[in-house]
Amino acid sequence: MKKITIILAITSWLLASFTLIQAYLTQNLLSLLPIYAHNSPQGPLGWSLTVAIIFSILSIVLKQPKK
């Protein structure tokens, strides 16, 4: 289970990075705002960052099974 959450966390961080890079290259950084408004994530960057943080915390909290 821990391996799956690590893979999902890495994928989410890569998606957030890709979203930022794409917005920078097309000069649409302001279109990503707001990232977080009215107590909920907004847009693709806000959701990918939220999911990445959640999966990162889960991968730290979950224990590796003993062999």
QUITACOR-V574912 format. One record per backbone hydrogen bond with DSSP energy under -1.0 kcal/mol. CO is the residue of the C=O (numbers start at 0). NH is the residue of the N-H. E is the energy in kcal/mol with one decimal. If there is no record, write none. Layout:
# QUITACOR-V574912
CO,NH,E
CO,NH,E
This chain:
# QUITACOR-V574912
0,4,-1.9
1,5,-2.1
2,6,-2.3
3,7,-2.5
4,8,-2.3
5,9,-2.5
6,10,-2.3
7,11,-2.3
8,12,-2.5
9,13,-2.4
10,14,-2.3
11,15,-2.3
12,16,-2.3
13,17,-2.8
14,18,-2.2
15,19,-2.1
16,20,-2.7
17,21,-2.7
18,22,-2.1
19,23,-2.2
20,24,-2.6
21,25,-1.9
22,27,-3.3
27,30,-1.0
28,31,-1.4
29,32,-1.0
34,41,-2.7
36,39,-1.3
39,36,-2.1
41,45,-1.1
42,46,-2.1
43,47,-2.2
44,48,-2.3
45,49,-2.1
46,50,-2.6
47,51,-2.2
48,52,-2.3
49,53,-2.2
50,54,-2.7
51,55,-2.1
52,56,-2.3
53,57,-2.4
54,58,-2.3
55,59,-1.3
56,60,-2.4
57,61,-2.7
